[in-house]
């Protein structure tokens, strides 16, 4: 049976904002983004607190033993982040953030398949989208927690630090190569046909995909900050045992094998 590995790239652009209220975090098999809500003065604080919480709690958590346990652990990370954002809001004034996380692990060993598989656990609160490209099909796998008013204004129905912060989750059972993109909603400034085409071009490397997505957001006149994590699930070579981790919010890159060598 072949082995799979992860090739991860993350990056962020300011857009037309004066302050970057997005945060992006990568460690091991997980990528997360947070987007401070509303463009207010504490949006960046909320996003920083949210991903700081995820960073601290995930370091103590480690990898769960089963996909179900992984999903539950990610929901727990979201709950912990919400509690910390609420506490900061009580001390310094209300602040809110979205949170979207993706964790990829080897699929449980099964019979009858010669191809390696993986399980992507996705947990989100808010409207930061997650996309999946596999077997020639690219789609958004998250449903935004948002509503539109009669005047066309969009507001969140769930966010960390808000009254409702119930995380939504799903697990994707994948076979062979795939690409997952997690981003803040500034990326949605890119027209949908172009966005899906860029994500779906899995012949392009994760680094090239990230660069093209950020450029497309700039060229589309994105007003909001744009932060992106590209996770490529790729065939792993026997001598590829390197791995990297990141600092909070920094552009990073990494590769890691899934499962034992």
N, C-alpha and C positions, 0 to 999 in steps of 0.2 A: 504494500500500500504506500502511495506517495505521502509526503508530509507537507503541511502548510506552514507558512510563516506570515508575519505581519510587517508591512512597510507603512510607516505612519509619518505624515507631515502636517504641521500646523502653522498658521500664520494669521495676521490681522492687519487691517487697514483702517485709517482714521475716517475715511469718507469726508463729508463736508462738516463734520462736527469739530468743535475745538478741543474736546476731551474724549478719550477712548473709554467708553463705559462698558466695553466688552472685556471678558477674560476667557482665556483658553488654556487648558491643562491637559497634559499627556503624561501617563506613567504606566509602564508595563503594557498591559493589554487594554487599557481604558483611555478614552478621550472624553473630555467634557468641555462644554462652553456655557458661559453665563452672560446675560445681557441685562444691564441695569435698566430699569423701567422708567419711561417717561422723559428721559433727557434732563432730569432734575439734578440738583447739585450733589445728591447722595446716591445716584444711580451707580456710579463707579464703585462706591463703598459697598453697596449691596452685592454687586457682582464679585468684588474682591473677597468679601466675607463668605459668600456662597462657595466659591471655588477653593478658598482657604480651608473651609470646613471639609469639603470633599477630599482635598489633599491630605489633611491630617487624619481623617477617619479611615480613608482607604489605605494609608500606610500601616495602620494597625490591623486592618481587616485581612489583607492578603487575598489570595484566590480561593473562592468557595469550592466545595467538592462536587457540586452538581449544578446544572443550569438553573433549576428552581431555586437553589440556595443563592446563586449569583444574582438572580432577579430580585430576591428578597433583600439581599445585601445592598443593592443599588437603591432600592426604595428606602432602606434605612439611611443611606448617605443623603438622599434628598430630604428626608425628615430632619436629620441633624442639621443640614444647611438651613432649612427653613427656621428651625429653632434659633440658630445663631443670628440670622438676619432679623428676626422678630426682636431679639434682645438688643441688637444694635439700634433698631428703630425706637425702642422704648427709651434708650439713653440719649439719642442724638436727633431723633425725628424720623418720621416714617420713611422707609426705603424698601424697594422691591426689586426682584431680579427673576429672570427666567433661569432655567437650568435644563440642559439636555446632556445625557451621558450614554456612551456606547461602550460595552465591554465584550471582547471576543475571546472565546475559549474553544478548545477542541470539543467536538461532539462526542457524546458517549460512544464507545466502541460497539459497533453492530455487526451483524452478519450480512453477507451477500453483497457488499459494496467494496469495489477495489479502489474507490476514490476517497481521499480524506475529507472529512466534514468538519464544520465549525458551527458554533452557536453564538449568535450576536444578541446580547441582552440590551434592550433599549429602554431607558426611563427618561421621562421628561415632564416638566411643569412649565407651562407657558407656550410660546410660539416659535421657539428656536427649532428649525426643521432638521430632520434626519432623512437622508436619501439612501436608497439601496440600488445598486446596479449589479445584476447577475443574469447570466445566460441571455444576454442581448436585450434585457428589459430594465429600464430605469424608472423608479417611482419614488415618491415621498411616502415614508412609512409612518410618519407621525401626523396626528390630527391637531391643529393648533387650538390651544385653549384661549379662544378670542371670539369676540362678537363685533358686528358692525352696526352702527347706529343708522337711523334714517338719513342722516346728513353725510354718511360715508366714513365717519370716524371709527377707527378700530380700537377697541379696548380689550385688555386681557381679562379673562374670567378666572384664571388661576395664575398665581405667581408666588415665589418665595417671599415671605414677609406680608402677604396679603391675607384676607380672611379665608380664602380658599387656596390651599396649596397642595391638594391631593395629587400625588404623582400618578401618571399613567404609564403602563409598562407593556412590553410585548417581547417575545423571543422569536428570532428568525433562525430556522434550521437551514444551513447552507451546505452545498456540496461543491467542492472545487473552488476556483478563483472567484472573487467578488470584490466590489468596492462599496464602502460606506462613507458617506460624507455627513458630518454634523456641523451645523453652522448657526450663527445668529441670523435674525431675519433680515438684516441688511443685504444678505446675498439674494433675497427675493426681488431686488431691484433689477436683476438680470432677467430678460424675457424668458418665460418658461421653456419654449422650444430650444433656445440656445443653452440654457442652464442644464437641461436634461441631456443634451447632446455632449456637452463638455464632461459631465459626470460619467456618462456612459461610454466614453472613449477609453476603455480599459487598456488599450494598447499603449496609451500614454502612461508614464510613470506617475506615482503619487505626487512627486515634487512638481512635475510638469502640470498635472491636473490642478494642484493648488495655485500655481502661478497663473494659469489661464483663468481660473475662477476669480481670483483677486483682480486681475486685469479687466475681466468682463464687468465686474462690479464697478470699477472705476469708470470704464467707458460708458456704462449705462447711467452714470450720474447718480450713483448711490449717495443719498443724503446721510444715511445712518452709518455707524461703524459696521465693519464686516469682519467677522472672525470665523475661521474654518479649520476643521480637522478632517484630513483625508486618510482613511484607513483602507489599505489594499491588502486583501487576503490573497497571498500568492504562493506558488510552488516554492518550497524551501530547498536549498541546496545542502548537501551533506556537510559542507565546510562552513556554512553560514550560522555561526553561533553568537554573533555580536548582538548587543542590545544597548540602548541608550535611554536615559530618563531626562526629565525636563524640570526647569524652574517654572513657577507659576507665571503664566502670561507670556512667556518668552517663545519666539518662533523656534521650533524644535524639529528634530527628525529622528527616526528610530526604526530598527528592525528587531523582530523577536520571533523565535520559533514557537509554534504551538505544539504542546505535548512533548513527550520525551524524545530524545534523539535516537 
